[in-house]
Amino acid sequence: MDQLPIVLDLTGTFVFALSGALAGAKRELDVFGVLVLSFAAGNSGGISRDLLIGVVPPGAVEDWRYLGVSFLAGAVTFYFSPLIVRMSNSILIFDAAGLALFAVTGASKALAHGLNPVMAISLGVVTGIGGGMVRDVLLAEIPTVLRAELYAVAALVAAAIVVIGHMLQLPVAPVTAVALVSCFLLRIMAIRRGWRLPVAKIRERDDPNVVKKNSKDIGRS
């Protein structure tokens, strides 16, 4: 049980690094670009978590294993990208797995450092969504968490299960398993069924910029 947090953290790093490397391979980046994306996607969430709870230097910087698993994921993806990219929805699956793993480890590490339940849940979410956000920003895309089906909500569910289990003093392993499965299944089901939070919609007639543009077009005609 003592090794469970680091095992989950490294596993989450690896699968998120795979999602970053796959995204880079699909956009035909060179080997350097793929490795940069694999490291950024795999470690940004953990680095943000560690900095917020005062762990300096962050684990991803201090422990060579984080760099190692990130570059391993990037190298595997780069050299076998034609096969991996053809895998249906592979990026989404790896991303969902990484989200679950990091949400759980983020909440667990926050609790281990004495944070209150609300902040532990918040850090679980930050850890889960951080890598994906940095990956998307580097690729000049709107971050998945801001537009996808129940992304942050899935991380919130996983982190909440970990915190509630800790408060009730339940065994760590079963609580961790339930949190991981719940987050992963919720994310996958949301993707397949299109479950999402309400989306902001602005009609053209309500947008003054559109109305002004249309008036100018009418004046020219």
N, C-alpha and C positions, 0 to 999 in steps of 0.2 A: 504493500500500500504506500510505502514511503516513496517508491519510484514512480507511482502512477502519475503525478502531475507532470514530471519531466517527459515521461513517455507520451502522454497525451499532447503536450506542447510540441514535441518534435514531430509527432505524427501530423498534427494540425499544420505545422510549418511545411511539411513535405507536400501534403495534398493542396494547400493553398499555393505553394510554389508551382505545383503542376498546373493549376488553373491559370496562374500568371504566365508561365512559359507557353502553355497552349494558346492563350490569347495572343501572345507575341508571334508565335509560329503561324497562326492564321492570318496575321497581317504581314507576313513575310519579312520579319525583322532578322538582322544578322545574329550571329551567335552571341555577341556582346549584349545586344538588345534583349534577347531571350533570357540570358542569365540575369541581367538587371531586373527584368520584370519578375523573374522567379524569386529573387531575393526580396524585392519590394513587396510582392503579394504575400510571401510567406512570413515576413517578419515585421511589417509595419504595425499590425495590430498589437503584437506582443511588445514592441518597443514603446508604443504609446501607453500601453497598460503599465509597464514597468516605470516609465517616467512619472506617471500620475500617482503611483503609490510610493515613489521615492526610492526605487531600486536602481542604483547608479553604480557602475554602468549597466545598461539593460542586458538581460540574458543573451539576446541575439548578438550583442557586441562582445560580451565577455567570453561566451562559450563557443568554441570553434564548431561544435556539432550543428548549430543552427545554420551557419554558413555552409557547412558540408552538405547537409540534407537539401538545402535550397539549390546549390549548384548541381547536386546529383539529379534533382528533379528537372532542372533546366537542361542538363546534358542529355538525359534520357529523352526528353521531349524533342530537343533539337535534332538528334540523330535518328529518331524514330518518328518524327513528326508526320510523315505521310500516312503512317498506320494509325497513329493516335488521333490525328485530326479527323479521320474518317469515322471515328467512333461516335455514334449518335449521342448528342447532348453530353459529351464527355466533360466539357468545361463546367456545365451546370451541376453535374453530379459531383465533381471534385470540389467545386465551390460550396455546395451544400454540406459536404463532409467536413471541409475546413471550417465552415461557419459553426457547425455543431461542436467540433473539438475546441475551437478557440473560445467560444462562449462559455463552455464548461471550465476550461483552464483559467480564463480571465476571472470568473466569479470565485473559483476556488482559491486562486492566489490572492485576491483581494481579501477574502475571509481570513486567510492565513496571516495577513498583515494587519488584522484587527479592524478593518473597515466595517461600517455598519451595513445592515442588509440592503438598504436602498442603494448605497454607493457600490456595493459588491455586484448587484445586478447591473447597474449602469456600466461598470467596468467590464463586465462580461459581454455586454452589447458592444462596447467600444472595441474590445479585443476581437470580437467576431467580425465586425464590419470594416475594421481599419485596413486590412490588407486588400480587400476587394475595392475599397474606395481609392487607394493609392494606385492600384493597377489600372483602374478605369481612367483616373486623371492623367496618368502617363500616356494612355492611349487616346487622349482627347475625347473621352466619352462622358456622358452623364453617368455618375456613379450608380451602380445597380441598386444600392440601398434606397435611392431616391425615386426609383421608377419601377422596381420589380415587384413581383408578387410576394408579399409577406416575408421580406428579407430580415429586417431588423426585428420584426415581431417574433420570428422563429428563434433568433438569438436571445430575445427577451424571455421566451418560454423556457429555454434551456437554463439560462442563468437563474431564473426564479426557482426552478426545480432544485438546483444545487443549493441555493440559499435556504429554501424551506427545509430541505433534508438536513442541512447543517443545524438549523434552529431546532428541529425535532430530534436531533442527535441520532439520526438513522445511519445504518452502515454506508460507508462511502461508495463501495463498488456498485451495489444495486442502484443507488441514487444517480451515480454517474452514468450508468448504462441507460437508465430511463431518460435522463436529460439528453444524452446523445441521440438516442433513437427518436425521441419526440421532436427534437429540432430538425433532424434530417428528414423524417417523414413529413413533417409539416411543410418544410420547404419544397420537397419533391411534389407533394400533393398540390401545393399552391401553384407550382409551375404547370402541372398537367391539367389542373381544373381552372386555372386563371383566377384564383382567389387573390384579391388585392385590396388595399385600403382605398377609400374614396379618392378620386383624382380631381384636382382643380381644373375646372373648365371655364373658359371665358368665351362667350359668343362674340362674333365680330361686331354686332350692333352695340355691345356693351363696352367695346374698346375704343376710347376717344381717338387713338392714333389711327385706327382703321377708318373711323368715320371721317377724320380730317383728310386722310389719303384719298378716300373715295370722292370727297368734295372737290379736291384739287383735280382729280381725273375728269370729273364732270365739267369743271370750269374749262379745262383744256379742250374738251371736245366741243 
